């Protein structure tokens, strides 16, 4: 389906500026940063040798977990694996839609073993069959679900061929978006899904074609400033009403209030040293599964 045809049949993506927002209960998988470190550089935010305070990272991460649970969301915890310092960025490990579970295939060998760990957890907890991506695919880092649509990033990590693979496995419409600024190496660093019809994004992170695509599908999107994007304000998680986002993104928080959302500032500055924030730490489980025994 072409973008034009998609827009003509999905006019609901054009939403009024001020509406009554409603939260929907979510289910998340998260991994504590027990072994978090910056030992290599695979994005511009990482500087090997920088001092990392693991205890602070754990406290900041736990504050995010606690915030989700106070809002009534379910959070399950996956144990980290020693030697995989980036496992805290759980969103990269997989994409789970109502119709498919797809484990990542990482672009860099330093993270390759994370895919096996996440695939094993998802399969053992009733989310199989788990399809291990054949193309380079970094999970919810580059695949963001907006209602019945998947926005798919490419340019730095996820391969364009992965977009077709995800469309085939999920049966969902996938819209490709090219990223051009290496500081925003994953889609979830430059675009936030706020509800099934609303997004926020930073246009300069995208190619002109991608900017035109987003403007066509989401004419009433929130446009983030460079200042808010640079503190990972768009690496946010929303339940349709409450938006967990970097505490430093004050301008974006004000824009959210103006649209009827409730910003929930979170300090994850220690984890930003690895190039991630709220969304990077949060993998959404969109398939029903049995009650899990390791919820904390």
N, C-alpha and C positions, 0 to 999 in steps of 0.2 A: 504494500500500500504506500502510495506517495505521501509526503508530508502534507501537501495540499488536501488530499482526500482524507487523511487522518484528521486534520483540523476541522474540515467540514462536517465530519461525523462525530466530533468530540468538542462541540462548542462549550460544553460545561467547564472546560479548562479556563475559560474567561470568567473570572469571578469578580463580584463587586468588591470595592476597596474595603468596605467595612461590613463584616458579617459576624454572626454569632458563631464562634468557634466551639467545637466539641471534641473532647479527648476520647481516644479509643484505647482500650487496654492492649498493651503490647507484650511480647515475649522476647527477651534478649539473651544472648550468650556472650559472656565476657571472660577474659583471662587475666589474672592478676600479674603485675609487672615484677614478679619476684626475682627474675633474672635479667631485668631490663638493664641495658648498657648501650653505649654508642661505640661500637667496635669497628665499624666500617662506614663508608659513605655511599649510599645509593639514592640519595636525594639531596637537594641543596641545603636542607636544614640540618643535616648530620655532619658533625665535626669530630672525627675520632680522637679520643683522648680527653674530650670535654668531661668534666667531673659530673657524675650523676649521683644524686642522692636517692637511693632505692627506697629507703624508708619514707621519704617525702612523696615519691612517686606512688607508693602503695597507699598512703593516706589520701592523696588527691584522687586516685582511682576509686578507693572505697567511698569517698564522698559522692562520686557519680553513681555508684551502685546504690547507695543509700537514698539518693534523690529519686532514682527510678522507682525504688520500692515504696517510698513515701507517696508517690503518685499512683500507686496501685499496680505497677507493672511487675511482671515476673522476670526475675534475673536468675539464670543458671550459670554456674561457674565451672569453667574447664581448667584443670590444673596445667600450669605451664611446664615446659620441657627445658631442662638445663641445656645451655648451649644455643638456644634459640631466643635471643634477646628481644626480638620484635614481635613475639607472640601476643603481647598485650594488645596489639592492633588487630583485634579479632575480626573486624569488618573485612579485612583482606582475605580471610581464610576460605570464604565460600559465598555463594548466593543461594538463598532459599526462598523460593516462591511457592504459592499453593500447589503448583503442579510439578516442581522439580527441585532437587538438591544438587547443586553443582559445586564441587570442590575446586579450589583455585589451582592454577599452574603458574608459579611465580616466574617473573622475568629474570631475577637474580638468584644465583645458586645459594647465596647466604640464607635465603628464606624458603628454599625448596622443601625442606623437611616439615615445615609448618603445614603444608597441604595434607600430608599423610596423617598428621596428628588431628587436624580438624575433621578430615574425612572419617577417621576411625571413631571419633566422638559422636559425630552426627549419625553414623550408621548404628552404633551401639545404643543410641538413645531413641531409636524409632523413626529416624528421618531418612532412612534409605528408601529405594536404592540411591546410592550416592554416585553421581556421574563425575568422574575426574576429568576436568577440562583437557581436551586434546590441544587446544590453542592456548597461547599465553593469555591468562585471564586472572586478574587480581581481585576477584570477588566483588564485594560491595564497595571496594575502593573505586571501581570504575563502572559498576552497574547499580543504578538507583531506581527503585520502583516508585512510580507515581501513578496511583490508581491502577489501571489496566495496561499501563505503558512502562517500558524500561528505557531510561536514558543511559546511554553507554559511552564511556569515554575512551579515547585512544590518543596516541601521540607520544607517550613516554613509557607506558607499561603495557597495558592490555592491547593485544593485536587486533586489527580490524576484523580478521577472520573469526575471532572469538564472538563478535556480535552476531554473526549468522549462526554460530553454534548455539549460543544462548537462545536465540529466537526459535531454533528448531527444538531444543530440549524443553523449553517452557511453553511454547505455543503463543507467546506474547509478542506484541509489536515492540520492536527495538529501534530506537532512534540513535544514530551515531553522531557523536560530537567530538570534534578534534580539539585537543588542548595544545596550546602553543607556548605557554610560559612555564619553564621548568620548575619554578617555585610552586606551581600548582600541578603536580605530576600525576595526581589522581583526580577523577571527577569530583569525589567527595571533599576535596579541598577547595573547590571553586563553586560548588553548587549544593544547596541544601533543599531537601524535600520537606515542605511544611505541612501539607495535607495532600489529599488525593487530587487536588487541582492547583495547588499553589507551590511555587518554588522561590528561592532567592538565589542570585548568582552574581558573579563578578565578570562582566563581559570581556575585559582585557585578557582573561585567561584562555579565551577561546578564539579559534580562527574566525574570519569574517563570515564564512558559510555557517559555522556553528552558531555564531551570534544571531544571524538571520533566522535560523531554524528555531532557536529559543524564543526570539521575539515574536515569531509567527504562532507558535503553540501556546506560549505563556505571555500574552501581551500585558498582563497586569502583574507580572513577577516583581518581586522586590529586588532592586538593583543595589548591590553592596558597593561600598566605597573601597578604594585601595587600602585605606588604613584598617578597615575591619577585616578585609580578606587577608591581609598580611599577618594578623594575629590569629588566623585560623577560625575566624568567626563563622565561616560557612561550613566548617566541619562540625555540623550541629545535628541534633536528633530531636524530632518533634513527634508528639503523640496526636497531633491535630489541633492542639491548643497550647500546651506547654512546650517551650523550646529550650532545650539544654544547649548552651553555647558558651564559648570562651568568655570569661569575665571581662577581658580587655576590649571586646567588641561592643562598646557602648553605643556607637551610632547605629549599628544594626539592631541592637536591642530596642532602641527608640523607634526605629521603623516597624519592628514587630508589634510593639504596643499600638502603633497607629493603625495596624491592620487587624487588631483584635486578638493577637496572640499574647501569651504570657511568657516573657523571657525568664529563664532560670540560669543565671550566670554561674559558671563552674570554673575553678582555677585548676587547669591541668598543665601549667607551665613546665613542669619537670618532664612530662611526656612529650611536650613540643620539641624538646631537644632531639627526638628521633623523627620528627616530622609528622606528628599526629596529635589529635585532640579528641573531642567527644565522640564524633562518629567513628573515627578510626578504632576506638576501643569497644564499639558496640555492633554486634552482628544480630540482625533481626531474624527470628525464626517464624516464618509465615505459614508453616504447616502444623496441623494438629499433631500432638504426640502425647504419649503416656506421661503421667506424673513422674518427675525425675527425683532421684533421691539425693542429689548433691547440691540442691539449692541452699544458698547461705544468706 
